[in-house]
Amino acid sequence: MSFIEVNETPLYYEDYGPKDAPVLVFSHSLFFNSDMFQHQVEHFSKDYRVICYDHRGQGNSGRSSLENLDIDTLTKDAISLIEGLGIKKCHFIGNSMGGFIALRVAARRPDLLHSCVVLGSSGEAEYKKEEFQPLVTQLQKNGAEEVVDKLMYIMFGDASLGSMEFERERNYWRDYMKKLEPSIGDAAHHVIHRDSVLEELEGVTVPVLAVAGEQDHAYTIKLSENIAKAVENGRCEVVGRAGHSVALEKATEVNKVLEKHFIRLKVRQSSL
């Protein structure tokens, strides 16, 4: 287990692959930890340096107070992680909450990025705030055990929830979420009370790829399309039969999408 001190908080991270290779940094979703990218680690770590980390207040990283779990602070943590590990540039890939962070890094520190990839995410203020607020309140009071089925519905698509092939993965994450303590509600609070970042993205030239799950119960495909339209060099891809946790639910398909994205950028850069 590796830790790095950022902004007075220890962040847990894992560092895979050749240290002199192009760098991929993966930023996980709310209710998960860096293990949600295990399939990407397995696929890319032969040719890339792959870094996965846990956000403050989640996974193995240090806990923090409610006022220090906002998306802007998490973005500062991500920037400090990249700089603290001596990384000049990376591809930053985030699922859902990790995508909120990825977009803010692209807007505020484009010098650190080769590209930004967001999966099952949004650049806008939370449009389901009223729907999600009672859930957040319950999480803050009692933790996740009583609402784990609701979390599973939000985080996974219909195909994944009913698939026998996905049963082992589904059960693992259900058990993980069930054990989440009330502090997870503080992180959830800031997820639904975040500001829009679309205005900051205007004029951003960092290539941005927005990947949407066809069956995402949390964020529509339109929200991913809006991200791609907000930047000068944006694209949107839709993965069929996938929900909000698209990188986990359809790992093979997402890995192919990421592979093509990295190759496309490499070819483009070599032609400049």
Backbone hydrogen bonds, N-H to C=O, Kabsch-Sander energy under -0.5 kcal/mol:
donor,donor_aa,acceptor,acceptor_aa,energy
2,S,13,Y,-1.0
4,I,11,L,-2.1
6,V,4,I,-0.6
6,V,9,T,-3.0
9,T,6,V,-1.5
11,L,4,I,-3.0
11,L,9,T,-0.5
13,Y,2,S,-2.4
14,E,52,C,-2.7
16,Y,14,E,-0.5
16,Y,50,V,-3.1
21,A,18,P,-1.3
24,L,49,R,-2.9
25,V,91,H,-2.8
26,F,24,L,-0.5
26,F,51,I,-3.1
27,S,93,I,-2.8
28,H,53,Y,-0.6
32,F,29,S,-1.6
36,M,33,N,-2.1
37,F,34,S,-1.7
38,Q,35,D,-1.9
41,V,37,F,-2.4
42,E,38,Q,-2.3
43,H,39,H,-1.6
44,F,40,Q,-2.8
45,S,41,V,-2.1
47,D,44,F,-1.2
48,Y,44,F,-2.0
49,R,22,P,-2.6
50,V,16,Y,-1.9
50,V,48,Y,-0.7
51,I,24,L,-3.1
51,I,49,R,-0.5
52,C,14,E,-1.9
53,Y,26,F,-1.3
54,D,12,Y,-2.4
57,G,62,G,-2.8
58,Q,55,H,-2.0
61,S,58,Q,-1.8
62,G,10,P,-3.1
68,N,65,S,-1.6
69,L,66,L,-1.6
74,L,70,D,-2.1
75,T,71,I,-2.1
76,K,72,D,-2.1
77,D,73,T,-2.2
78,A,74,L,-2.1
79,I,75,T,-2.3
80,S,76,K,-2.5
81,L,77,D,-2.5
82,I,78,A,-2.3
83,E,79,I,-2.5
84,G,80,S,-2.9
85,L,81,L,-1.8
86,G,83,E,-1.6
87,I,82,I,-2.3
88,K,86,G,-0.5
90,C,112,L,-1.9
91,H,23,V,-2.6
92,F,90,C,-0.6
92,F,115,S,-2.3
93,I,25,V,-3.3
93,I,91,H,-0.6
94,G,117,V,-2.7
95,N,27,S,-2.2
96,S,94,G,-0.5
96,S,119,L,-3.1
98,G,95,N,-2.4
99,G,96,S,-0.6
100,F,96,S,-1.7
101,I,97,M,-1.7
102,A,98,G,-2.3
103,L,99,G,-2.4
104,R,100,F,-1.4
105,V,101,I,-2.4
106,A,102,A,-2.3
107,A,103,L,-2.0
108,R,104,R,-2.4
109,R,105,V,-3.0
112,L,109,R,-2.1
113,L,110,P,-1.6
114,H,90,C,-2.9
115,S,90,C,-0.9
116,C,207,P,-2.7
117,V,92,F,-2.8
118,V,209,L,-2.7
119,L,94,G,-2.7
120,G,211,V,-2.9
126,E,194,R,-0.6
129,K,126,E,-0.7
132,F,128,K,-2.7
133,Q,129,K,-2.1
136,V,132,F,-2.3
137,T,133,Q,-2.6
138,Q,134,P,-2.0
139,L,135,L,-2.4
140,Q,136,V,-2.5
141,K,137,T,-1.4
142,N,138,Q,-3.0
143,G,139,L,-2.1
144,A,180,L,-2.1
147,V,144,A,-1.1
148,V,145,E,-1.0
151,L,147,V,-2.1
152,M,148,V,-2.4
153,Y,149,D,-1.8
154,I,150,K,-2.0
155,M,151,L,-2.6
156,F,152,M,-1.7
161,L,157,G,-2.3
162,G,158,D,-1.4
163,S,159,A,-0.8
167,E,164,M,-1.2
170,R,166,F,-3.0
171,N,167,E,-2.9
172,Y,168,R,-2.0
173,W,169,E,-2.2
174,R,170,R,-2.0
175,D,171,N,-2.3
176,Y,172,Y,-2.0
177,M,173,W,-2.7
178,K,174,R,-2.3
179,K,175,D,-0.9
179,K,176,Y,-0.8
180,L,177,M,-1.8
184,I,181,E,-2.3
185,G,182,P,-1.8
186,D,183,S,-1.0
187,A,183,S,-1.1
188,A,184,I,-2.2
189,H,185,G,-2.1
190,H,186,D,-1.4
191,V,187,A,-1.4
192,I,188,A,-2.0
193,H,189,H,-1.1
194,R,191,V,-0.8
197,V,123,G,-3.4
198,L,123,G,-1.1
201,L,197,V,-1.2
202,E,198,L,-0.6
202,E,199,E,-0.9
204,V,201,L,-2.3
208,V,233,N,-2.4
209,L,116,C,-2.6
210,A,208,V,-0.5
210,A,235,R,-3.0
211,V,118,V,-3.4
211,V,209,L,-0.6
212,A,210,A,-0.5
212,A,237,E,-2.9
214,E,239,V,-2.7
215,Q,242,A,-3.6
216,D,213,G,-1.6
223,L,220,T,-0.6
224,S,220,T,-0.9
225,E,221,I,-2.2
226,N,222,K,-2.3
227,I,223,L,-1.3
228,A,224,S,-2.0
229,K,225,E,-1.8
230,A,226,N,-1.1
230,A,227,I,-0.6
231,V,227,I,-0.7
232,E,204,V,-2.0
233,N,204,V,-0.5
234,G,231,V,-0.6
235,R,208,V,-2.2
237,E,210,A,-2.6
239,V,212,A,-3.0
240,G,238,V,-0.6
242,A,239,V,-0.9
245,S,155,M,-1.4
246,V,244,H,-1.0
248,L,245,S,-1.3
249,E,245,S,-2.6
250,K,246,V,-2.3
251,A,248,L,-0.6
254,V,250,K,-2.7
255,N,251,A,-2.8
256,K,252,T,-1.7
257,V,253,E,-2.0
258,L,254,V,-2.8
259,E,255,N,-2.5
260,K,256,K,-2.4
261,H,257,V,-1.9
262,F,258,L,-2.7
263,I,259,E,-2.4
264,R,260,K,-2.7
265,L,261,H,-2.0
266,K,262,F,-2.1
267,V,263,I,-2.7
268,R,264,R,-2.1
269,Q,265,L,-2.7
270,S,266,K,-2.1
271,S,267,V,-1.1
272,L,268,R,-0.5
272,L,269,Q,-0.8
